Amino acid sequence: AAALITTPAADTAAAATTTDDADDDTSNAAPPAATSRPASPPAALLAFPTDLGGGVVAMDLVPGRETGATATEGDLVRVRLKGRLFAEQGWVFTDDYADSEVVDSAGMSGVPQVAAHTSFTLGAGDMIAGLEVGVAGMLEGGVRRVVIPPMMSYQSTEDQPVPRDPANRQRLHTTVFDPERIANGEGDTLGTVIFDIELLRVDGSSSASEHA
């Protein structure tokens, strides 16, 4: 959450202003609240769990850069994702941080590795609805945790994102779409997913920042 401006200097100055003005006209006294006005936080900061619509609940774990661009519909966004199921003891089914890729396409041993990432156009329907809702409004550099209910989560095996590993992909689909467990009333639990999203970069006509 944004820090409050409550420095001793600010408090002393405010008190002096109030005392001087009281001799002339108490209506001109500086309001006490002025000493605790919050600093201007990023508009997209979610300091507490917040319902973004459709049952999607999100909270910012790391604030984005104040000079960073805000992700809005139509932007091409680059993110790192760590997704897990609410069921299956919180099984992590996709993790861009763990799915590293070799920088050198020649596959030379010992070359540096970087974390994988996922890119998509926000609002184009390329990802499950809850993920797009969660990314919208984020600032570059921010990390947000998003809890996505079944109706905003995976609706078919064609939905993205999915694990890069085929075995994990199959496990995800057989778990989320298990007909027997759904018939037993476990659909809400099986379909709920949790994503940690790091917004690396925003590109597009609505992006206000410049990128190197």
Salt bridges, closest charged atoms under 4 A:
ASP60 OD1 - ARG144 NE 2.65
GLU88 OE1 - ARG171 NH2 3.58
GLU88 OE2 - ARG181 NH1 3.12
ASP96 OD1 - ARG164 NH1 2.73
ASP99 OD2 - ARG164 NH1 3.37
GLU140 OE1 - ARG65 NH2 3.49
GLU140 OE2 - HIS211 ND1 3.43
GLU186 OE1 - ARG181 NH2 3.03
ASP196 OD2 - ARG84 NH1 3.84
ASP196 OD1 - ARG145 NE 2.66
GLU198 OE1 - ARG80 NH1 3.73
ASP203 OD2 - ARG201 NE 3.23
ASP203 OD1 - HIS211 NE2 3.82
